[in-house]
Amino acid sequence: DRLVDLLGASQAGELTLGTFHAICARILRREAPHIGISRDYVIFDTADQLNVVKQAIRELNLDDKKYRPSAVLNAISRAKNELIGPDDYQAQSYYEEVVRRIYERYQGILQASNAFDFDDLIMSVTRLFDERPDILAQYQEKYRHVLVDEFQDTNMAQYVLVLQLTGRWRNLFCVADEDQSIYRWRGADYRNISRLRDDFEELDQIVLEQNYRS
């Protein structure tokens, strides 16, 4: 509504606006068959995800009191935020080896259900762009300019997606405050701001010395 007020309905309608997850969900509705998923996939919410973890634990004959489903799901989510699939999951302990096995079965159940969880949405698009540079080129052409708000709350998967989309034109605008990062508990990495400075040597930085919200 605010964009429509600023630009008018026709210009605002030409923009793609949304969260990382929502935008990736739209991309996958068009492109999912290229990674072996049908376009009518479903998205599992947290309750669904916990049920899948519990099913995987049962099928592996494990004790769900020793391997609590919520803790296992958090470990899987952290791995996906780092773009680590079950095949690349490096177990440093027996517990983590069991988590890897649950993760592998968890992904199998999702695939059999033609489903993604929220973390899969971003991970799958980055995988699609890696495997199909021709499709990535189409989206780079479509999104010649990219703006990311609250950039300090992005995770590694989101950062990689931004790098992919801006790889051709390098027209990226980020709004961030590295002192305001509050989502570390769900994978956010304020160090993405430092990575941005390294990956975009031509970066112009505009420092807001006064809190514009106040």
C-alpha positions, 0 to 999 in steps of 0.5 A: 500500500505504501509503495502504491501511494509512492509510485502509483499502482502501475509502477508498483505492480512492476516490482517484486516485493516480499520476504526471502521465503515468499519470493523463493516460493514464487520462483519455485512455483515456476521452476520446481520441476527443474529440481525434480519437484512438481509445481503444486508442492506444499509448504510444511509449517513448524508443526508439520516439520516436527511430525516429520522429524518424529516419523523419521525418529520412529522409522530409525528406531531411535529414542525421542527422549534422547533425540528430542524432535525440537532439538533435532529440527533446530539442528536441521534448520541450522544446517539448511541456513548454512546450505548444508544438506544431509550428504554434506553434514559433518558429524563431530560426535555420535549425537550429530551422526544420528542427527545426520541420519534423521536429517537424511530420512527427514528429507526423504519424507519431505520429497515423498510428500512433494513438500518443502519446509521453510528453509528448503525454499531458499536452499532449493532456489540457490541449488537451482541457480547453481545447477541451471545458470541459464535460469539464474541469468533470466532472474538476473535480467528480471531483477536488475536492482535488488534492495534488502532491508534489515540486512544484519538479520540475513543468514548464509543461505540468504546471503548466497541468494543475494550474491547469485541474483546480483552477480551480473549487474551488481546493483545492490542496496542494503539497509543494515545496522550491525548493532541491531542483529537480534535473530542469531538464534534462528540463523542470522549472521551479522558478519554478512555485513563484513562479507558484503564489504569484501564481496563488493569492493566498489560499495558506497557506505552511507552512515546514518549517525542519527536514528532516522526512526526516532 
